[in-house]
């Protein structure tokens, strides 16, 4: 839209079906989004209109809500779903607080998708070989790229906590500062978009797949969650004497009750399960623990005032609005129903059957399809539309024969 049209308040409309467009570009049958495929109104959030600092010509982006023409939020909008979850907390006098940790890879251009990703050539003329994890000089070869990333973050008002080289080859992580869930979802979305755009300017390829390299750790989007009282700002997970509250237990109980049903929302792609089913520091369970990274739900070591629950299931490929909404909705369900969690686990452990998670997209979608809890929390229209779109993607994946199948199975009698 032109700047003039935007400033005049011209309404931008979008077909409902676009919210269920699958990643290949197609759409599920129209019955999943209204047979007429009528319009939605895109309503810009005044706090999320940004001049794009990486653009050579003046351009701006506005994050919008997708609303029905009658005014209410569309149930197909993931941003709208998150706002509804926050409103349910507010009805209890509570406000959730979250922070996201996003991992990503920086690769050289990959023009042939049949070939593996490769690290870029750094300023020293060499490609990283995997010995730079947590090094203070690990990103020096990419310094021009990261310098522009930092400048663009500042220009967009994206406060960052820490930035580090992660365990994978040319893999990095950013920790965004904790705050309002909708704000953090917007910031996570903007940061991922910023990464892609700045990388293109520098001849690089930023990849937020959950598992882009074999035999290498995948990329997560861990979600740290706490809850405060509206007004006082008191963390309701901690008693005045510093001990955990019953609400803390119930929140964990709700997370455990919802994680398996919501796995397809946290791990939305076929590739997501490459990360979860090769759990190199990636959880595939609904166990909880104090400071154990093998658990799907980890309680980080912290002071009582900062007590929080880290959901380690979502991958970097997850929709931040939907992943945060699903995690918080599960926690609130536990608080409302006063659900008790299992016993905490420590050290090496075997995952009980009742805390195991689906390990393929097909299994996760089947679990979501059977979930009454998902329909209660997100509505049947959203859940059925989401399943329809993801089923199309899964079918498209099975329409292709992989190099592994040709290499290993072709010689079989």
N, C-alpha and C positions, 0 to 999 in steps of 0.2 A: 504494500500500500504506500502511496506517496505520503510524505510528511504532512502535506496540506490536507489530504483526506483524513488522516488520523487526527490532526488537530481540530478539524471541523466536527469531529465526533461521528464520522460516518461509520455505520455499523458493518462489521465484517461477519459474514455468515458462512457456515461450513456444513456440508451434508453429515448427518448423524453417523452414517456408515464409516466415515473416515476414522472415527475413534476405534473401530475394530479392524482397520486395515492390517493385514499380516505383513511380516517383514519382507516377503517377496513382492509385495505390491497388490495382491489380490484381496478379495473380500469374502466373508462367509455369506450364506444366503440372507436375503433382505429381512427374513422373519426375525433375525437376531437383533436388528436395530430399527424395526418399524418398516412395514412393507412399502410405505410411501417414500422412505429415505428422505424425510424432511430435513429442514435446516436447523442448525444450532447457532446461537449468537456467541461470538468470541468476544469476551469482555475483558479488556486489559486491566491488570492489577496496577494501580498507580505507583505502587512501591517497586514494581519490577519492570520498569521501562529503562532500557540501558543503551547508551551510545556504544557501539562495538569498537573497542580501541584497536583491534587488529586490522580493521578494514581501511584500505587506502582511500576509498571514497566515503563520504558521510553516510553511515547506515546505523539503524537502531533496531533493537529487538524488544518486543513486549510480551511478557508471559501472560497468557490469558486464561480465564475460566471459560469452560464450555457450558453454556446455559441454554436451557430450553427457551423458546421464544416467549413462553408464558412467564419466564423469570426465574424459575427454580433451577438448581444445578442439575445437569444431566447425570443420570446414574452411570453412564458409560465413561464419565470423566474420572481419571485416576486422581487428579488434583481435587476434584469435587469429593471423591471418596475420602481422601485424607482430611479435608475440611470437616466432613461429617463426623469422623472419628474424634477430632479435636473438640467438636461441639458436644459430643456425648460425654467427654471428660468434664467439660465446663459445667454441664448439668449437675455434676457431682461436686462442683466447687474445686475441681482439680485441673491442672495444666501439665501435660507431658513436656519433657525436655529431652532433646535428642542431639546426638552428634554422629556424623558418619566418617568412616575411614575408607577411602577409595584407593584401590590399587589399579595400576595400569602398566602396559608395556609401551616402550618407544622403539619402533622398528624402522629399518630402511624400507623404502617403497617395495611393495610386493605386487608386481604386475601379473604374475602367474600364480593363481590360487592353488595349483597342484603342487607348488613348491613351499617348503616351510618358511616361516618368518625368520629374518636374520636381523641381528643388531645393526644399527647404523655405524658408519665409519666416523669416529670421533676426530677431534682436532689434532690428536696425535697420530692420525692416519691408520688407526687400528680399530678392529671390532672388539667389543667387550667379550670376554670368554667365560664369564660367570664367577669371577673371583672378587667382585666389587660389593657384595652384599654388606650394607651398613657402613661402607667406607666413607670417610669425610671428603674424599676426592673422587668419589665414584661417578659424579655427573659432570666432571670437568670437561669431558669430551663433548658434552651437550650444553655447555654453558650458554651460548647464544640463545638456544631454544628456551631453556629454563629462565633466563633473564627476562625474556619477553613474556613468558607465562606469569612471572611474579608481577611485572608491570601491569599486565592486563587484569590480573586479579585485583590489584589495588584500584585500578580505574573502574572496575565493576563493583567495588565495595565488597569483595569476597575476603573476609578475614581468614587467614590460615594459621593453624597452630604449628604443626611440624610437617616437614617434608623429608623423606628419606629414600635411600635406595633399598628396595626389598630383596628377597632371596633369589628371585628369578633373574635370568640374563636380561639386562636392560629393563628391569621392572622397578617401579617406583610407587610410593604411597604418599598421600596427603591426608592429614587429619584436619577436618574443619571444626571450628569452635562450636561448642554446644549452644543450643538455643531453641526457639520455637520450631516445632516440627515442619510446618509449612515453609518457613524461611529456609530451613536446612535442606528440604527437598528442592526448593528453587535454586539454592546455591549449588547443590550437587549437580543438578541438571545443567546449570550455567557453566560450571567448571568443566564438565565433560565436553560440552560444546566448544568451550574456549580451547581445551586441549587439542581437539581435532583441527580447529581452524588455524591455530598458531603452528601446529605441526606441519600442515600443508605449506605454510609460508616458508618453512625451513627445510622443505624437501624430506619430511619425516612422516611416519605413519604411526599414530597413537591407536592402540588397540585395547578395547575394554571387554574383549571376550573373557569368559570365565576361565578358559584353559587354552590359550593359543599355542603353547609349546608342549610337546610330550616330554616326560621325565623331568618336568619343571613345575614348581608350585603355581597354582592358579591365582586368579585375582579376585579378591573379595570386596564387599561393601559392608563391613561390619556396622551395626547400628547400636550405639550406646543409648540407654533409656533410663530416665528417672522421672519422678512425678513430684510436683510441688503443689502446695495449697495456693489457690488464687488469693491474692491479698498479702498473706504473710511470706510467701515464697519458701516455706518450710518443706524440706524433703520428706515426704510421707513414708519413705522406706526406712527411716531411722527414728527410733524412740529418743526421748530427751536424754536418756542415759547412754546413748550411743549404740544400743542393740537394734537388730533388725525388727521391723514391725510385722504384724500379721498381713498388712497390705502388701508388703514386700514378698511374703510367701505366696499370697494369692496371685500376685502378678506373675510370678514364675510358674505357678500352677496353670494359669491361663495360657502362657506361652507354650508350655508342654502340651496342653490340650489342643492347641491350634497349629503347631509347627508342621506336623505331618499332613494335615488337611490343606495347609497353605503353601506347601513346598513348591507347587507350580507357580505361585506368585513370587516367591523368592528366587527361584531357579527356573526362568521362563523359556530357556532354549535347550535344544539337544545338547549343545556343548557344555551347558551348565553342569551336567552330570558327569562329565569327564573330570571336573574339579572335585565334585562331591564323592565320587566313587573311587578316586585315587587320593584319599584324604591325607595329603602331605600338608599338615597344618590347616586342613580344611575339614570341618565337622560334617558328619552325616548322621546326626543323632539329636534327640531332644533331651539329653541328659544335662544336668546343671552342676556347676562346680565353682569353688573358690579358686580363681586364678589358674585354671587348667585349660590350655588351649585345645585340648582334644574334645572338649565338651561343646555342644551346640550353643549352650547358654552359659556364659562365663561371667563370674562376678569379679571384676578387676580389683586388685589390691588398691585400696584408697582409704581416705579418712571417712568416718561415718557420715559426715555432711555431704560427701560426694558419692554415697552408695548408689550403684546403678547396675543394670542388667545389660550385658552385651550379647546381642543376637548375632552369632557368627555364621549363620546359614546363607544370607544373601550374597550373590556374586556381584562383580562389577558390572555385569550385564543386566542386572535387575533395574526395573523402573523405580527410581527413588520414591516417588509419590506412593506407588502401590506397595512397595516393600515396607516403608515406614507405617503406612496405614494398616497393613495386615498385622505387623508386629504389635503395634499399639492396641489394635482392636482385640487381639488375642489376650493381651495383658489385662485390658479392662474387663473382658469377659470373665477372667479369673477372679478379679476383684469383686465384680457384681455377684458371681456365683460362689464366692469364698472357696475356691478350689485350692486344695493342698498339693504341693509338689511332691515328687519322689524324694528319696534321701539324696543328699549331695554326694557326688563321687569325687574321688581324688586318685592321683597316680594313674597307672595303667588300668584299664577296665574293659569289660565286655559289655556291649550295649544290649540291654534287655529288649526282647521282641517288641514290647509295647512302646518303646522309645526309639525304635528304628524308623528311618524316613524312607520314602520312595527313592529309588536310585536310577530311574529312567524317567524321561518326560512322559512316556505313555503311562507308567504307573502313577506318576504324580497327577496327571490329568484325570485318571480314573478315580483316584482318591478325592480330588476336588469335586468331581461329578457327584460322588456319593455324599458329600459333606453338607449336612443340614446347617451346621454352624456357619459355613461360608455364605450360604444363602441368607441366613438371619442377619449377618453382619454387613454384607455387601449388596444384597438383593439378587433375585433370580436373574434379572435382565443382564446385569453385569457378569455374573458367574457364567451363565450360559453363553453369552457372547464371547467372553474371554476363552472359554473352552473351545468354541467353534473356530476362532481365529488360530489358536495354538494347534488345534488338530490339523488344520490346513498346512501349517508349517511342518508338522511332524510327517504328514503324508508326502510333502515335497521332498523332505530329507530321504524318505524311503524310496523315492523314485530314482535315486542315484545309487550307483554301485561305487564303492570306495576303492582307492588303490590297495588297501589291505586285502580286500576280498579278491581282487584280481591277482595280487602277488602270492597269497597264501592258498587260496582255494582252487585256482585254475588247474593246478597240477594234480588235484585229487581225483582218484578213479571214481 
